[in-house]
Amino acid sequence: MRVILATDGTSESNAAVEMVGNPRLADGDEVTIITVIDMAVPMAFDAYAGYLPNTQEIEKIARENAEAVLAETSRVVEESLSETSVNVRTEILIGSPESRIVEKAEDMGADLIVVGSHGYNRWERLLLGSVSDSVVHHAPCSVLVVRSEETKD
């Protein structure tokens, strides 16, 4: 079985991390932990004031944060799967989280995507969008959407 665990380091993603061992992974299975850096996030700056943000510095900080998230997530997953010989990898992707998660699943022939849910109500989903909702509707494989205790209320 090939599993993708998509994380952004939030408590919602951490709930998905805890769930990753539940499908009874066996020796030789693969878990690829990914995080996506979305550089298309609109930035508030005044172009007329002559200030343009240094996108290289922003990307560097985003990459450092992503590496920290992946290192911690990998540690937790490897610890929870220590009884098996599951191959755990990590990867940082750049772009739209919705499309990059689906593309990665297609590229590696994933059997399952595990992703956390922020538990947005319908208005929040309309305004903010929902990565998990988009992944469910476009993924080439099964998707397990995990809600944290905080979003179950």
Rosetta constraint file for C-alpha pairs under 8 A:
AtomPair CA 1 CA 25 HARMONIC 7.33 0.50
AtomPair CA 1 CA 29 HARMONIC 5.04 0.50
AtomPair CA 1 CA 30 HARMONIC 6.43 0.50
AtomPair CA 1 CA 110 HARMONIC 7.52 0.50
AtomPair CA 1 CA 111 HARMONIC 5.98 0.50
AtomPair CA 1 CA 112 HARMONIC 7.86 0.50
AtomPair CA 2 CA 29 HARMONIC 6.02 0.50
AtomPair CA 2 CA 30 HARMONIC 4.85 0.50
AtomPair CA 2 CA 31 HARMONIC 6.12 0.50
AtomPair CA 2 CA 32 HARMONIC 7.79 0.50
AtomPair CA 2 CA 108 HARMONIC 7.89 0.50
AtomPair CA 2 CA 109 HARMONIC 7.26 0.50
AtomPair CA 2 CA 110 HARMONIC 4.83 0.50
AtomPair CA 2 CA 111 HARMONIC 5.25 0.50
AtomPair CA 2 CA 112 HARMONIC 6.62 0.50
AtomPair CA 3 CA 30 HARMONIC 6.06 0.50
AtomPair CA 3 CA 31 HARMONIC 4.73 0.50
AtomPair CA 3 CA 32 HARMONIC 6.21 0.50
AtomPair CA 3 CA 110 HARMONIC 5.74 0.50
AtomPair CA 3 CA 111 HARMONIC 6.02 0.50
AtomPair CA 3 CA 112 HARMONIC 4.89 0.50
AtomPair CA 3 CA 113 HARMONIC 5.77 0.50
AtomPair CA 3 CA 114 HARMONIC 7.34 0.50
AtomPair CA 4 CA 31 HARMONIC 5.76 0.50
AtomPair CA 4 CA 32 HARMONIC 4.84 0.50
AtomPair CA 4 CA 33 HARMONIC 5.85 0.50
AtomPair CA 4 CA 34 HARMONIC 7.09 0.50
AtomPair CA 4 CA 105 HARMONIC 6.97 0.50
AtomPair CA 4 CA 110 HARMONIC 6.76 0.50
AtomPair CA 4 CA 112 HARMONIC 6.36 0.50
AtomPair CA 4 CA 113 HARMONIC 4.71 0.50
AtomPair CA 4 CA 114 HARMONIC 6.12 0.50
AtomPair CA 5 CA 16 HARMONIC 7.56 0.50
AtomPair CA 5 CA 17 HARMONIC 7.23 0.50
AtomPair CA 5 CA 20 HARMONIC 7.35 0.50
AtomPair CA 5 CA 31 HARMONIC 6.93 0.50
AtomPair CA 5 CA 32 HARMONIC 6.14 0.50
AtomPair CA 5 CA 33 HARMONIC 4.67 0.50
AtomPair CA 5 CA 34 HARMONIC 6.19 0.50
AtomPair CA 5 CA 113 HARMONIC 6.00 0.50
AtomPair CA 5 CA 114 HARMONIC 4.83 0.50
AtomPair CA 5 CA 115 HARMONIC 6.17 0.50
AtomPair CA 6 CA 13 HARMONIC 7.52 0.50
AtomPair CA 6 CA 33 HARMONIC 5.93 0.50
AtomPair CA 6 CA 34 HARMONIC 4.98 0.50
AtomPair CA 6 CA 35 HARMONIC 5.77 0.50
AtomPair CA 6 CA 101 HARMONIC 7.21 0.50
AtomPair CA 6 CA 113 HARMONIC 7.40 0.50
AtomPair CA 6 CA 114 HARMONIC 6.32 0.50
AtomPair CA 6 CA 115 HARMONIC 5.27 0.50
AtomPair CA 6 CA 116 HARMONIC 7.73 0.50
AtomPair CA 7 CA 13 HARMONIC 5.13 0.50
AtomPair CA 7 CA 14 HARMONIC 7.57 0.50
AtomPair CA 7 CA 16 HARMONIC 7.94 0.50
AtomPair CA 7 CA 17 HARMONIC 7.93 0.50
AtomPair CA 7 CA 33 HARMONIC 7.26 0.50
AtomPair CA 7 CA 34 HARMONIC 6.32 0.50
AtomPair CA 7 CA 35 HARMONIC 5.30 0.50
AtomPair CA 7 CA 69 HARMONIC 7.86 0.50
AtomPair CA 7 CA 70 HARMONIC 7.97 0.50
AtomPair CA 7 CA 115 HARMONIC 6.80 0.50
AtomPair CA 7 CA 116 HARMONIC 7.36 0.50
AtomPair CA 8 CA 13 HARMONIC 6.21 0.50
AtomPair CA 8 CA 35 HARMONIC 5.85 0.50
AtomPair CA 8 CA 36 HARMONIC 7.51 0.50
AtomPair CA 8 CA 66 HARMONIC 7.63 0.50
AtomPair CA 8 CA 69 HARMONIC 6.99 0.50
AtomPair CA 9 CA 13 HARMONIC 5.89 0.50
AtomPair CA 9 CA 14 HARMONIC 6.63 0.50
AtomPair CA 9 CA 69 HARMONIC 5.47 0.50
AtomPair CA 9 CA 73 HARMONIC 7.89 0.50
AtomPair CA 10 CA 14 HARMONIC 6.25 0.50
AtomPair CA 11 CA 15 HARMONIC 6.38 0.50
AtomPair CA 11 CA 148 HARMONIC 6.76 0.50
AtomPair CA 12 CA 16 HARMONIC 6.86 0.50
AtomPair CA 12 CA 116 HARMONIC 5.00 0.50
AtomPair CA 12 CA 117 HARMONIC 5.80 0.50
AtomPair CA 12 CA 118 HARMONIC 5.86 0.50
AtomPair CA 12 CA 146 HARMONIC 7.54 0.50
AtomPair CA 12 CA 147 HARMONIC 6.24 0.50
AtomPair CA 12 CA 148 HARMONIC 5.07 0.50
AtomPair CA 12 CA 151 HARMONIC 7.83 0.50
AtomPair CA 13 CA 17 HARMONIC 6.36 0.50
AtomPair CA 13 CA 115 HARMONIC 6.56 0.50
AtomPair CA 13 CA 116 HARMONIC 4.52 0.50
AtomPair CA 13 CA 117 HARMONIC 7.33 0.50
AtomPair CA 13 CA 146 HARMONIC 7.99 0.50
AtomPair CA 13 CA 148 HARMONIC 7.93 0.50
AtomPair CA 14 CA 18 HARMONIC 6.37 0.50
AtomPair CA 14 CA 116 HARMONIC 7.50 0.50
AtomPair CA 14 CA 148 HARMONIC 7.76 0.50
AtomPair CA 15 CA 19 HARMONIC 6.50 0.50
AtomPair CA 15 CA 116 HARMONIC 6.56 0.50
AtomPair CA 15 CA 146 HARMONIC 6.34 0.50
AtomPair CA 15 CA 147 HARMONIC 6.54 0.50
AtomPair CA 15 CA 148 HARMONIC 5.10 0.50
AtomPair CA 16 CA 20 HARMONIC 6.34 0.50
AtomPair CA 16 CA 114 HARMONIC 6.27 0.50
AtomPair CA 16 CA 115 HARMONIC 5.73 0.50
AtomPair CA 16 CA 116 HARMONIC 5.12 0.50
AtomPair CA 16 CA 145 HARMONIC 7.49 0.50
AtomPair CA 16 CA 146 HARMONIC 5.28 0.50
AtomPair CA 16 CA 147 HARMONIC 7.49 0.50
AtomPair CA 16 CA 148 HARMONIC 7.87 0.50
AtomPair CA 17 CA 73 HARMONIC 7.09 0.50
AtomPair CA 17 CA 76 HARMONIC 7.69 0.50
AtomPair CA 17 CA 77 HARMONIC 6.78 0.50
AtomPair CA 18 CA 77 HARMONIC 7.77 0.50
AtomPair CA 19 CA 146 HARMONIC 7.52 0.50
AtomPair CA 20 CA 77 HARMONIC 7.54 0.50
AtomPair CA 20 CA 114 HARMONIC 6.92 0.50
AtomPair CA 21 CA 25 HARMONIC 6.27 0.50
AtomPair CA 21 CA 77 HARMONIC 7.91 0.50
AtomPair CA 21 CA 80 HARMONIC 7.05 0.50
AtomPair CA 21 CA 81 HARMONIC 6.71 0.50
AtomPair CA 25 CA 29 HARMONIC 6.27 0.50
AtomPair CA 25 CA 84 HARMONIC 7.81 0.50
AtomPair CA 25 CA 86 HARMONIC 7.19 0.50
AtomPair CA 26 CA 84 HARMONIC 6.33 0.50
AtomPair CA 26 CA 85 HARMONIC 7.17 0.50
AtomPair CA 26 CA 86 HARMONIC 6.56 0.50
AtomPair CA 27 CA 84 HARMONIC 5.43 0.50
AtomPair CA 27 CA 85 HARMONIC 4.47 0.50
AtomPair CA 27 CA 86 HARMONIC 5.27 0.50
AtomPair CA 28 CA 85 HARMONIC 6.00 0.50
AtomPair CA 28 CA 86 HARMONIC 5.35 0.50
AtomPair CA 28 CA 87 HARMONIC 6.53 0.50
AtomPair CA 29 CA 85 HARMONIC 7.68 0.50
AtomPair CA 29 CA 86 HARMONIC 5.07 0.50
AtomPair CA 29 CA 87 HARMONIC 6.26 0.50
AtomPair CA 30 CA 86 HARMONIC 5.67 0.50
AtomPair CA 30 CA 87 HARMONIC 4.73 0.50
AtomPair CA 30 CA 88 HARMONIC 5.99 0.50
AtomPair CA 30 CA 89 HARMONIC 7.81 0.50
AtomPair CA 31 CA 86 HARMONIC 7.13 0.50
AtomPair CA 31 CA 87 HARMONIC 6.19 0.50
AtomPair CA 31 CA 88 HARMONIC 4.85 0.50
AtomPair CA 31 CA 89 HARMONIC 6.36 0.50
AtomPair CA 32 CA 88 HARMONIC 5.84 0.50
AtomPair CA 32 CA 89 HARMONIC 4.75 0.50
AtomPair CA 32 CA 90 HARMONIC 5.57 0.50
AtomPair CA 32 CA 91 HARMONIC 7.31 0.50
AtomPair CA 33 CA 70 HARMONIC 7.05 0.50
AtomPair CA 33 CA 73 HARMONIC 7.74 0.50
AtomPair CA 33 CA 74 HARMONIC 7.17 0.50
AtomPair CA 33 CA 88 HARMONIC 7.39 0.50
AtomPair CA 33 CA 89 HARMONIC 6.06 0.50
AtomPair CA 33 CA 90 HARMONIC 4.65 0.50
AtomPair CA 33 CA 91 HARMONIC 6.37 0.50
AtomPair CA 34 CA 70 HARMONIC 7.30 0.50
AtomPair CA 34 CA 90 HARMONIC 5.71 0.50
AtomPair CA 34 CA 91 HARMONIC 4.90 0.50
AtomPair CA 34 CA 92 HARMONIC 5.77 0.50
AtomPair CA 34 CA 93 HARMONIC 7.09 0.50
AtomPair CA 34 CA 101 HARMONIC 7.94 0.50
AtomPair CA 35 CA 66 HARMONIC 6.54 0.50
AtomPair CA 35 CA 70 HARMONIC 7.20 0.50
AtomPair CA 35 CA 91 HARMONIC 6.77 0.50
AtomPair CA 35 CA 92 HARMONIC 5.26 0.50
AtomPair CA 35 CA 93 HARMONIC 6.25 0.50
AtomPair CA 36 CA 66 HARMONIC 7.84 0.50
AtomPair CA 36 CA 92 HARMONIC 5.87 0.50
AtomPair CA 36 CA 93 HARMONIC 4.64 0.50
AtomPair CA 36 CA 94 HARMONIC 5.46 0.50
AtomPair CA 36 CA 95 HARMONIC 6.60 0.50
AtomPair CA 36 CA 96 HARMONIC 7.31 0.50
AtomPair CA 36 CA 97 HARMONIC 5.47 0.50
AtomPair CA 36 CA 100 HARMONIC 7.28 0.50
AtomPair CA 36 CA 101 HARMONIC 7.91 0.50
AtomPair CA 37 CA 62 HARMONIC 6.70 0.50
AtomPair CA 37 CA 63 HARMONIC 7.27 0.50
AtomPair CA 37 CA 66 HARMONIC 7.41 0.50
AtomPair CA 37 CA 92 HARMONIC 7.29 0.50
AtomPair CA 37 CA 93 HARMONIC 6.17 0.50
AtomPair CA 37 CA 94 HARMONIC 4.80 0.50
AtomPair CA 37 CA 95 HARMONIC 6.11 0.50
AtomPair CA 37 CA 96 HARMONIC 7.71 0.50
AtomPair CA 37 CA 97 HARMONIC 7.46 0.50
AtomPair CA 38 CA 94 HARMONIC 6.04 0.50
AtomPair CA 38 CA 95 HARMONIC 4.88 0.50
AtomPair CA 38 CA 96 HARMONIC 5.52 0.50
AtomPair CA 38 CA 97 HARMONIC 6.68 0.50
AtomPair CA 39 CA 59 HARMONIC 7.30 0.50
AtomPair CA 39 CA 94 HARMONIC 7.26 0.50
AtomPair CA 39 CA 95 HARMONIC 6.47 0.50
AtomPair CA 40 CA 95 HARMONIC 7.29 0.50
AtomPair CA 40 CA 96 HARMONIC 7.56 0.50
AtomPair CA 45 CA 51 HARMONIC 7.09 0.50
AtomPair CA 45 CA 52 HARMONIC 7.05 0.50
AtomPair CA 45 CA 53 HARMONIC 7.59 0.50
AtomPair CA 46 CA 50 HARMONIC 7.18 0.50
AtomPair CA 46 CA 51 HARMONIC 6.44 0.50
AtomPair CA 46 CA 52 HARMONIC 7.74 0.50
AtomPair CA 47 CA 51 HARMONIC 5.88 0.50
AtomPair CA 47 CA 52 HARMONIC 6.42 0.50
AtomPair CA 54 CA 58 HARMONIC 6.49 0.50
AtomPair CA 55 CA 59 HARMONIC 5.99 0.50
AtomPair CA 56 CA 60 HARMONIC 6.08 0.50
AtomPair CA 57 CA 61 HARMONIC 6.27 0.50
AtomPair CA 58 CA 62 HARMONIC 6.14 0.50
AtomPair CA 59 CA 63 HARMONIC 5.98 0.50
AtomPair CA 60 CA 64 HARMONIC 6.24 0.50
AtomPair CA 61 CA 65 HARMONIC 6.22 0.50
AtomPair CA 62 CA 66 HARMONIC 6.10 0.50
AtomPair CA 63 CA 67 HARMONIC 6.07 0.50
AtomPair CA 63 CA 92 HARMONIC 7.81 0.50
AtomPair CA 64 CA 68 HARMONIC 6.32 0.50
AtomPair CA 65 CA 69 HARMONIC 6.26 0.50
AtomPair CA 66 CA 70 HARMONIC 6.13 0.50
AtomPair CA 66 CA 92 HARMONIC 6.97 0.50
AtomPair CA 67 CA 71 HARMONIC 6.04 0.50
AtomPair CA 67 CA 92 HARMONIC 7.59 0.50
AtomPair CA 68 CA 72 HARMONIC 6.26 0.50
AtomPair CA 69 CA 73 HARMONIC 6.04 0.50
AtomPair CA 70 CA 74 HARMONIC 5.80 0.50
AtomPair CA 70 CA 90 HARMONIC 6.47 0.50
AtomPair CA 70 CA 91 HARMONIC 7.86 0.50
AtomPair CA 71 CA 75 HARMONIC 6.18 0.50
AtomPair CA 72 CA 76 HARMONIC 6.34 0.50
AtomPair CA 73 CA 77 HARMONIC 6.14 0.50
AtomPair CA 74 CA 78 HARMONIC 5.92 0.50
AtomPair CA 74 CA 88 HARMONIC 7.23 0.50
AtomPair CA 74 CA 89 HARMONIC 7.70 0.50
AtomPair CA 74 CA 90 HARMONIC 7.25 0.50
AtomPair CA 75 CA 79 HARMONIC 6.06 0.50
AtomPair CA 76 CA 80 HARMONIC 6.21 0.50
AtomPair CA 77 CA 81 HARMONIC 6.14 0.50
AtomPair CA 77 CA 88 HARMONIC 7.92 0.50
AtomPair CA 78 CA 82 HARMONIC 5.79 0.50
AtomPair CA 78 CA 88 HARMONIC 6.98 0.50
AtomPair CA 81 CA 85 HARMONIC 7.77 0.50
AtomPair CA 81 CA 86 HARMONIC 6.96 0.50
AtomPair CA 93 CA 100 HARMONIC 7.01 0.50
AtomPair CA 94 CA 100 HARMONIC 7.60 0.50
AtomPair CA 95 CA 99 HARMONIC 7.78 0.50
AtomPair CA 95 CA 100 HARMONIC 6.44 0.50
AtomPair CA 96 CA 100 HARMONIC 5.92 0.50
AtomPair CA 97 CA 101 HARMONIC 5.92 0.50
AtomPair CA 97 CA 131 HARMONIC 6.69 0.50
AtomPair CA 98 CA 102 HARMONIC 6.69 0.50
AtomPair CA 98 CA 131 HARMONIC 5.16 0.50
AtomPair CA 98 CA 132 HARMONIC 7.56 0.50
AtomPair CA 98 CA 134 HARMONIC 5.99 0.50
AtomPair CA 98 CA 135 HARMONIC 5.84 0.50
AtomPair CA 99 CA 103 HARMONIC 6.03 0.50
AtomPair CA 99 CA 135 HARMONIC 7.65 0.50
AtomPair CA 100 CA 104 HARMONIC 6.02 0.50
AtomPair CA 101 CA 105 HARMONIC 6.29 0.50
AtomPair CA 101 CA 135 HARMONIC 7.20 0.50
AtomPair CA 102 CA 106 HARMONIC 6.26 0.50
AtomPair CA 102 CA 135 HARMONIC 6.29 0.50
AtomPair CA 102 CA 138 HARMONIC 6.72 0.50
AtomPair CA 102 CA 139 HARMONIC 5.22 0.50
AtomPair CA 102 CA 140 HARMONIC 7.26 0.50
AtomPair CA 103 CA 107 HARMONIC 6.08 0.50
AtomPair CA 104 CA 108 HARMONIC 6.18 0.50
AtomPair CA 105 CA 109 HARMONIC 5.78 0.50
AtomPair CA 105 CA 110 HARMONIC 4.86 0.50
AtomPair CA 105 CA 111 HARMONIC 7.99 0.50
AtomPair CA 105 CA 113 HARMONIC 7.38 0.50
AtomPair CA 105 CA 139 HARMONIC 7.21 0.50
AtomPair CA 105 CA 140 HARMONIC 7.00 0.50
AtomPair CA 105 CA 141 HARMONIC 7.63 0.50
AtomPair CA 106 CA 110 HARMONIC 6.63 0.50
AtomPair CA 106 CA 139 HARMONIC 7.80 0.50
AtomPair CA 106 CA 140 HARMONIC 6.30 0.50
AtomPair CA 110 CA 140 HARMONIC 7.96 0.50
AtomPair CA 110 CA 141 HARMONIC 6.62 0.50
AtomPair CA 111 CA 141 HARMONIC 5.46 0.50
AtomPair CA 111 CA 142 HARMONIC 6.47 0.50
AtomPair CA 112 CA 141 HARMONIC 5.77 0.50
AtomPair CA 112 CA 142 HARMONIC 4.94 0.50
AtomPair CA 112 CA 143 HARMONIC 5.60 0.50
AtomPair CA 112 CA 144 HARMONIC 7.23 0.50
AtomPair CA 113 CA 141 HARMONIC 7.29 0.50
AtomPair CA 113 CA 142 HARMONIC 6.43 0.50
AtomPair CA 113 CA 143 HARMONIC 4.70 0.50
AtomPair CA 113 CA 144 HARMONIC 6.12 0.50
AtomPair CA 114 CA 143 HARMONIC 5.94 0.50
AtomPair CA 114 CA 144 HARMONIC 4.79 0.50
AtomPair CA 114 CA 145 HARMONIC 6.11 0.50
AtomPair CA 114 CA 146 HARMONIC 7.40 0.50
AtomPair CA 115 CA 132 HARMONIC 6.46 0.50
AtomPair CA 115 CA 143 HARMONIC 7.54 0.50
AtomPair CA 115 CA 144 HARMONIC 6.36 0.50
AtomPair CA 115 CA 145 HARMONIC 5.14 0.50
AtomPair CA 115 CA 146 HARMONIC 6.25 0.50
AtomPair CA 116 CA 132 HARMONIC 7.02 0.50
AtomPair CA 116 CA 145 HARMONIC 5.52 0.50
AtomPair CA 116 CA 146 HARMONIC 4.75 0.50
AtomPair CA 116 CA 147 HARMONIC 5.92 0.50
AtomPair CA 116 CA 148 HARMONIC 7.53 0.50
AtomPair CA 117 CA 132 HARMONIC 6.18 0.50
AtomPair CA 117 CA 145 HARMONIC 6.16 0.50
AtomPair CA 117 CA 146 HARMONIC 5.86 0.50
AtomPair CA 117 CA 147 HARMONIC 5.15 0.50
AtomPair CA 117 CA 148 HARMONIC 7.43 0.50
AtomPair CA 117 CA 151 HARMONIC 7.85 0.50
AtomPair CA 118 CA 147 HARMONIC 7.06 0.50
AtomPair CA 118 CA 148 HARMONIC 7.92 0.50
AtomPair CA 118 CA 151 HARMONIC 6.45 0.50
AtomPair CA 119 CA 147 HARMONIC 6.86 0.50
AtomPair CA 119 CA 151 HARMONIC 5.00 0.50
AtomPair CA 119 CA 152 HARMONIC 7.28 0.50
AtomPair CA 120 CA 124 HARMONIC 5.36 0.50
AtomPair CA 120 CA 125 HARMONIC 5.68 0.50
AtomPair CA 120 CA 130 HARMONIC 7.84 0.50
AtomPair CA 121 CA 125 HARMONIC 6.21 0.50
AtomPair CA 122 CA 126 HARMONIC 6.15 0.50
AtomPair CA 123 CA 127 HARMONIC 6.22 0.50
AtomPair CA 124 CA 128 HARMONIC 5.60 0.50
AtomPair CA 124 CA 129 HARMONIC 7.23 0.50
AtomPair CA 125 CA 129 HARMONIC 4.51 0.50
AtomPair CA 125 CA 130 HARMONIC 5.63 0.50
AtomPair CA 130 CA 134 HARMONIC 6.32 0.50
AtomPair CA 131 CA 135 HARMONIC 6.13 0.50
AtomPair CA 132 CA 136 HARMONIC 6.11 0.50
AtomPair CA 132 CA 145 HARMONIC 6.71 0.50
AtomPair CA 133 CA 137 HARMONIC 6.42 0.50
AtomPair CA 134 CA 138 HARMONIC 6.20 0.50
AtomPair CA 135 CA 139 HARMONIC 5.40 0.50
AtomPair CA 135 CA 143 HARMONIC 7.56 0.50
AtomPair CA 136 CA 142 HARMONIC 7.79 0.50
AtomPair CA 136 CA 143 HARMONIC 5.89 0.50
AtomPair CA 139 CA 143 HARMONIC 7.33 0.50
AtomPair CA 147 CA 151 HARMONIC 6.02 0.50
AtomPair CA 147 CA 152 HARMONIC 6.44 0.50
AtomPair CA 148 CA 152 HARMONIC 6.52 0.50
AtomPair CA 149 CA 153 HARMONIC 7.47 0.50
